[in-house]
Amino acid sequence: MHQPTTTRMTPAPAPADLDARSFRNGMARLAAAVNVITTVRDGEPYGFTASAVCSVTDTPPTLLVCVNRTNRTHPVIAASRILCVNTLSGPHEELSMAFAGGASAASMAERFRHGEWTTLATGAPVLADAAVAFDCRVNAFHEVGTHDVLICEVLALREGSSGEGAAAQGLVYFDRRFHRLA
């Protein structure tokens, strides 16, 4: 006859306070695709580089994007409720840096001088040679700490060519550096 098994677990020690710096250092070890998130207001394009993007579900096609509320593109997305996630490939490292924030951040007009831009369903800028572009309507904003988590329904999608060479490489950010994936 089979006897039930009892397992005793030793409680783990209480975790030390986790500070923001330690968390950011840990997150730097999580590889992520590099994206440029774009939107438009009164015909003027806005955009920024982001890695906090992921799939939610395929029915309906939905993804999430995390945006710092201090980002100058945030109020434009909040007003327009549209955006495009442009996933970058190997040759786009310079373009990614142009759209990155920081004290030396380029103006929006200067950012969009990099690359060739078009539009799909929403009118948000679409990078012509993006690995893939997800054109979205923002259906919900969820406030979490310093960021809003945007739930985005994909209205249109355009895949880039899967050609050869550098254009076929993925671009990820890991350990505070860009890496190309073959």
Beta strands, then each sheet from edge to edge (+ up, - down):
strand 1: 32-33
strand 2: 35-41
strand 3: 44-50
strand 4: 53-58
strand 5: 61-68
strand 6: 82-87
strand 7: 117-119
strand 8: 125-127
strand 9: 132-144
strand 10: 147-159
strand 11: 170-174
strand 12: 177-181
sheet 1: 1+ 11- 12+
sheet 2: 3+ 2- 6+ 9- 10+ 5- 4+
sheet 3: 7+ 8-
end
